[in-house]
Amino acid sequence: MPQLTDLRIHPVKSFAAVPVEQAEVEPWGLAGDRRWMLVDGAGTMVSQREDPRLARLAATLADPDTLVVSSGDDTLKVGTPDGPLLRVKLFDQAFEAVDAGDEAARWFSELLGGTLRLVYLDEAARRPTETPTSLADAYPLLLTTPASLAALNELIAADHPDDPVKGAAVPMNRFRPNVVVDGADAWAETGWRRVRIGEVEFRVVQQCGRCVMTTLDQETGARRGPEPLRALGRHRKFAKTLAFGMHLAPAGRLGTLRLGDRVTVLEEGPLPTPE
């Protein structure tokens, strides 16, 4: 029987993942997941795509209203802001988020260089998405499975039979999932349309299109070559999407996810066409 074996939140978009034993499910994702984001001087999102060093920044929630960010011996504490709204842009979406203030802006600008500001999404309705979503790229949650990762790593190894470095296995953290479900067959999740994890039901929206962030070492921020994108392009390409993992959205009653929760497939069907 499939079960939830890993649960992760990312308090600041594109910063290091935080493993948790349980998490409340809100209509727009897991509580504490991707409610904060760095933007540049033009208000445009800054992610690991632009600055791989973000992978090394640890952000945690000391309590629901206090964000703590650490870099080496330097620490920043920021309370949930109630300041002015700032016009920001996440990919092609423009909306307003709450500015976290000048102290946070100075801290990040001095640490990383350039002009940076930290913003907070206080209401999902501020972001114009069909499915309520925090500051995640597309949908509230991302689900992956170890069986599919093992199958992908077999494909990577087979594509590089004479080069153990290029054919090295890719760890799960490259894909930055929220929920990891063990006990399912490889790629089974691509046929799931509706699932229950513990007490919470989700609709499975679509496959997740992968980008250059999957080539970054999440411990160091270093680029590690073309994998897994090369293998996904060769073996798991759907339309223009290099797919790994499934986007989820809460469906119906909310609740709490806990490690060890049973995962029940409620509905299966044809694979949605990636956007």
Secondary structure, DSSP 8 states (H G I E B T S, - for coil): --EEEEEEE-SBTTS--EE-SEEEEETTEETTSS-EEEEETTSBEE-TTT-GGGGG-EEEEEETTEEEEEETTEEEEEE---S-EEEEEETTEEEEEEE--HHHHHHHHHHH-S-EEEEE---GGGS--SS---SSSSSSEEEE-HHHHHHHHHHHHHH-TT-TTTT----GGGG--SEEEESS-TTGGGGEEEEEETTEEEEEEEEEE--GGGGB-TTT--B--STTHHHHHHHSEETTEEEEEEEEEE-SS--EEETT-BEEEEEE-S-----
